Amino acid sequence: MKRRTFIKSTALGVGAAVISNPLLIKAAAGQTNINNEFPIAIASANGIRAVDKAVEMMNDGSDAIDAVIKGVNIIEADPDDMSVGYGGLPNEEGVVELDSCCMHGPTHNAGAVASLRNIKHPSQVAKLVMQRTDHVLLAGEGALRFAKAHGFKEEDLLTDKAREVWLYWKESLSNKDNWFTPGEEEKIPEEIRKHFGITGTITCLGIDKQGNISGVTTTSGLAFKIPGRVGDSPIIGAGLYVDNEVGACGSTGRGEENLKNLTCFLIVEFMRQGMTPTEACMAGVKRVVLNTKIKSLIDEKGKINYNVSYYALNKKGEFGAASIYGPHEYSININGKGELKKADFLYENKN
Ligand code: ASP
């Protein structure tokens, strides 16, 4: 198979799958927490177990920062989530590189790690950067040494399944190299193929009983990225932002576009100006779409060929989420059991 054919048929595929009507589609009205019940945790769709853990801990008196980090640790350790931590899809050389950041509302402090290898829980290292250094972001070798100084053990994060997906990807890249392409695309097992072009992340935000807000974002980043590529997830303002007086926002999806718009910061500012979390997330989505001018991000029909999603909550305990493409869900737990709710979206993905 020719390389171009392969990329076209696997990368997201959303361009071809969307309806052409550019009108705003609303999947759900803005969600409000009318009873003002606390604690609350909101996360991306892969974060049901994270929000449950976070709310349980906040109910037991934990600071929201500890609660949300313990929540996402469950997903970081899960080999079946191939977008985060252990079992995450690797870079183009087959090495898993993780990004994470956290932000603590009451102190307006933050910590982050980027391109961290061999450490299963980058979010815990991000928290230590925040609490035990005068810095905000440590990257690569320095981040690894810092983690080891704090007793983290190096381990191989590449599971057999992630290695297999990577190998198929690598073998399919070109007919001009010495790796044989593994037959026609149709012959690639569905179990493997479904992971091509898919990325992911978990973001989790929490507001405790005192109304203090914290958040965390953690990811293995873009699958098959160039080694050293840093996405939005460890960048304060892009992958996460918290203002204890206003609210918090976390993001998943194409990091490069978040980096160019600092969208989480923008969404918190929109909430400061009076928008609800859902309205602010949708305004963030629209800003990203408006600023998409690079041809490689727009298909033949003029549609955006990537997705980004935002999740937000405010000081009143209102929450919401929005994406460019939907249907799309998010996890929410309001002082009880976590559930999935529908997020708003701009365009319908027919898949
Ligand atoms: N935001 C992540 C990154 O760009 C990937 C994702 O959430 O899909 O690294």
Residues whose N, C-alpha, C, O or C-beta is under 5 A from the ligand:
A	BS01	LIG	T199 G200 T201 T219 G221 L222 G231 D232 S233 T252 G253 R254 G255 E256
